[in-house]
Amino acid sequence: MASITIRNLEEPLKVQLRIRAAHHGCSMEEEARHILRAALTERNAEPANLAKAIRARFAPLGGIELPEREQDLLRDPPRFDE
């Protein structure tokens, strides 16, 4: 097993870890291992997809059909050689 040293741990964070460990009936070291294990084994959430989120938000309201709009023709690009 490997070991690590955590330097510059803020005192309030250390106190919280001590309290949490006491609440769970274990040492601070064991509690830190538990926290790391839980954080590193959880599945990563899928990246947010704005289109899916909007669709899911408004799906219960029903959909609407928008008429297709005829697209305008593109104009000729400007010429800079004149």
Phi and psi in degrees as GROMACS dihedral restraints (atoms count N, CA, C in turn):
[ dihedral_restraints ]
;  ai    aj    ak    al  type     phi  dphi    fc
    3     4     5     6     1   -90.4    20    10
    4     5     6     7     1   160.7    20    10
    6     7     8     9     1  -130.4    20    10
    7     8     9    10     1   152.6    20    10
    9    10    11    12     1  -131.6    20    10
   10    11    12    13     1   158.8    20    10
   12    13    14    15     1  -118.7    20    10
   13    14    15    16     1   131.7    20    10
   15    16    17    18     1  -106.8    20    10
   16    17    18    19     1   113.3    20    10
   18    19    20    21     1   -95.5    20    10
   19    20    21    22     1   159.0    20    10
   21    22    23    24     1    56.5    20    10
   22    23    24    25     1    38.7    20    10
   24    25    26    27     1   -78.1    20    10
   25    26    27    28     1   122.7    20    10
   27    28    29    30     1   -60.7    20    10
   28    29    30    31     1   142.4    20    10
   30    31    32    33     1   -58.4    20    10
   31    32    33    34     1   -44.8    20    10
   33    34    35    36     1   -60.1    20    10
   34    35    36    37     1   -35.0    20    10
   36    37    38    39     1   -68.6    20    10
   37    38    39    40     1   -39.4    20    10
   39    40    41    42     1   -63.8    20    10
   40    41    42    43     1   -40.8    20    10
   42    43    44    45     1   -63.3    20    10
   43    44    45    46     1   -43.3    20    10
   45    46    47    48     1   -61.3    20    10
   46    47    48    49     1   -40.9    20    10
   48    49    50    51     1   -64.1    20    10
   49    50    51    52     1   -41.9    20    10
   51    52    53    54     1   -62.2    20    10
   52    53    54    55     1   -44.1    20    10
   54    55    56    57     1   -65.4    20    10
   55    56    57    58     1   -44.2    20    10
   57    58    59    60     1   -63.4    20    10
   58    59    60    61     1   -40.7    20    10
   60    61    62    63     1   -64.2    20    10
   61    62    63    64     1   -43.3    20    10
   63    64    65    66     1   -63.8    20    10
   64    65    66    67     1   -38.6    20    10
   66    67    68    69     1   -62.8    20    10
   67    68    69    70     1   -36.3    20    10
   69    70    71    72     1   -90.5    20    10
   70    71    72    73     1    -1.5    20    10
   72    73    74    75     1    71.9    20    10
   73    74    75    76     1    36.3    20    10
   75    76    77    78     1  -140.1    20    10
   76    77    78    79     1   176.8    20    10
   78    79    80    81     1   -77.9    20    10
   79    80    81    82     1   163.6    20    10
   81    82    83    84     1   -61.6    20    10
   82    83    84    85     1   -37.6    20    10
   84    85    86    87     1   -63.2    20    10
   85    86    87    88     1   -45.4    20    10
   87    88    89    90     1   -65.0    20    10
   88    89    90    91     1   -39.6    20    10
   90    91    92    93     1   -64.4    20    10
   91    92    93    94     1   -40.9    20    10
   93    94    95    96     1   -62.8    20    10
   94    95    96    97     1   -40.7    20    10
   96    97    98    99     1   -62.2    20    10
   97    98    99   100     1   -42.5    20    10
   99   100   101   102     1   -61.9    20    10
  100   101   102   103     1   -44.7    20    10
  102   103   104   105     1   -62.8    20    10
  103   104   105   106     1   -46.0    20    10
  105   106   107   108     1   -62.8    20    10
  106   107   108   109     1   -44.2    20    10
  108   109   110   111     1   -59.6    20    10
  109   110   111   112     1   -45.8    20    10
  111   112   113   114     1   -64.8    20    10
  112   113   114   115     1   -41.7    20    10
  114   115   116   117     1   -69.0    20    10
  115   116   117   118     1   -34.5    20    10
  117   118   119   120     1   -91.6    20    10
  118   119   120   121     1   -10.6    20    10
  120   121   122   123     1  -103.6    20    10
  121   122   123   124     1    -6.6    20    10
  123   124   125   126     1   -72.6    20    10
  124   125   126   127     1   148.9    20    10
  126   127   128   129     1   -71.7    20    10
  127   128   129   130     1   141.9    20    10
  129   130   131   132     1   -75.3    20    10
  130   131   132   133     1   134.7    20    10
  132   133   134   135     1   -70.2    20    10
  133   134   135   136     1   150.1    20    10
  135   136   137   138     1   -65.0    20    10
  136   137   138   139     1   148.6    20    10
  138   139   140   141     1   -61.0    20    10
  139   140   141   142     1   145.8    20    10
  141   142   143   144     1   -62.6    20    10
  142   143   144   145     1   136.2    20    10
  144   145   146   147     1  -120.4    20    10
  145   146   147   148     1   109.1    20    10
  147   148   149   150     1   -60.6    20    10
  148   149   150   151     1   -42.2    20    10
  150   151   152   153     1   -61.9    20    10
  151   152   153   154     1   -43.8    20    10
  153   154   155   156     1   -65.0    20    10
  154   155   156   157     1   -39.4    20    10
  156   157   158   159     1   -64.5    20    10
  157   158   159   160     1   -42.4    20    10
  159   160   161   162     1   -65.4    20    10
  160   161   162   163     1   -44.9    20    10
  162   163   164   165     1   -59.6    20    10
  163   164   165   166     1   -45.0    20    10
  165   166   167   168     1   -65.3    20    10
  166   167   168   169     1   -36.2    20    10
  168   169   170   171     1   -67.0    20    10
  169   170   171   172     1   -39.6    20    10
  171   172   173   174     1  -101.8    20    10
  172   173   174   175     1    -3.5    20    10
  174   175   176   177     1   -57.6    20    10
  175   176   177   178     1   -41.5    20    10
  177   178   179   180     1   -64.2    20    10
  178   179   180   181     1   -19.2    20    10
  180   181   182   183     1   -83.7    20    10
  181   182   183   184     1   -10.7    20    10
  183   184   185   186     1    92.9    20    10
  184   185   186   187     1   159.9    20    10
  186   187   188   189     1   -97.8    20    10
  187   188   189   190     1   168.7    20    10
  189   190   191   192     1  -131.8    20    10
  190   191   192   193     1   151.5    20    10
  192   193   194   195     1  -105.4    20    10
  193   194   195   196     1   124.9    20    10
  195   196   197   198     1   -96.9    20    10
  196   197   198   199     1   139.3    20    10
  198   199   200   201     1   -67.9    20    10
  199   200   201   202     1   146.3    20    10
  201   202   203   204     1   -70.2    20    10
  202   203   204   205     1   137.9    20    10
  204   205   206   207     1  -103.2    20    10
  205   206   207   208     1   132.6    20    10
  207   208   209   210     1   -71.2    20    10
  208   209   210   211     1   129.1    20    10
  210   211   212   213     1   -82.9    20    10
  211   212   213   214     1   141.8    20    10
  213   214   215   216     1   -73.7    20    10
  214   215   216   217     1   151.2    20    10
  216   217   218   219     1   -70.7    20    10
  217   218   219   220     1   146.5    20    10
  219   220   221   222     1   -71.9    20    10
  220   221   222   223     1   141.2    20    10
  222   223   224   225     1   -80.2    20    10
  223   224   225   226     1   163.2    20    10
  225   226   227   228     1   -68.1    20    10
  226   227   228   229     1   141.3    20    10
  228   229   230   231     1   -66.6    20    10
  229   230   231   232     1   153.4    20    10
  231   232   233   234     1   -66.7    20    10
  232   233   234   235     1   150.8    20    10
  234   235   236   237     1  -110.2    20    10
  235   236   237   238     1   133.8    20    10
  237   238   239   240     1  -109.0    20    10
  238   239   240   241     1     3.6    20    10
  240   241   242   243     1   -91.5    20    10
  241   242   243   244     1    -0.7    20    10
